[in-house]
Amino acid sequence: MARALTLDRYWSKVEVCGPDECWPWTGGTKAQGYGIFFVQHSRWKGKRWVGAHVFAYILATKEDVPDRRDPPHYGVLHRCNNPPCCNARHLYLGTAVQNSADMLAAGRDVGKRRLTAQDYDDILARTEAGDRIKDVAEAYGVNASHVSNIKAGRGRRPPK
């Protein structure tokens, strides 16, 4: 009974489209756009949050997914480069190295922009003037944590 309720709850948050189309997750998401789902599963010995696409992969393949913290750092990857997609046809098991290569090939290396020395100085000036870290990060195409590190003196200044 509990399994049926979990499946009903899961599928109520997936917009199922054509077999080759993306099936977007309509429930809660993480900042990067990946769906999150609260589930009880024997693997985790209790309830926990799991990626919606990971749950879709487990349902479709009936395979357990290795813990991504253990080498070689396997995870469920998207062929479609669409983080909220839960269509199992778009998902595959791959390593962190494969994921990085796919990300770069698809142009998804957001937050990896190289800053110039002038950018560094401008970011420092803007944050010292009271500009919000999030706004500065968006303006320079980097992660907010990068701007926060620069502001705190932990960022490495690029050479001129």
SULNORDA-V753851 format. One line per field, one symbol per residue. ss: DSSP state (a for helix, b for strand, c for the rest). psi: psi as a letter, one per 20 degrees, with the letter a starting at -180 (. if undefined). Layout:
# SULNORDA-V753851
ss->???
psi->???
This chain:
# SULNORDA-V753851
ss->caaaaaaaaaaccbcccccccccbbcccbcccccbbbbbbbaaacbbbbbbaaaaaaaaaaccccccccccccbbbbbccccccbccaaabbbbbaaaaaaaaaacccccbbccccaaaaaaaaaaaaccccaaaaaaaacbcaaaaaaaaccccccccc
psi->ghgggggggghijpnpbrhirqnqpjbqrrhiipqqppqpqhhjlaqrpqphhgggggghijqqpqpiipqklqroqphiknhipjohiiqqprrhgggggggghikklpjjppqrhggggggggghhijqpggggghhjkrqhhggggghijiqppqq.
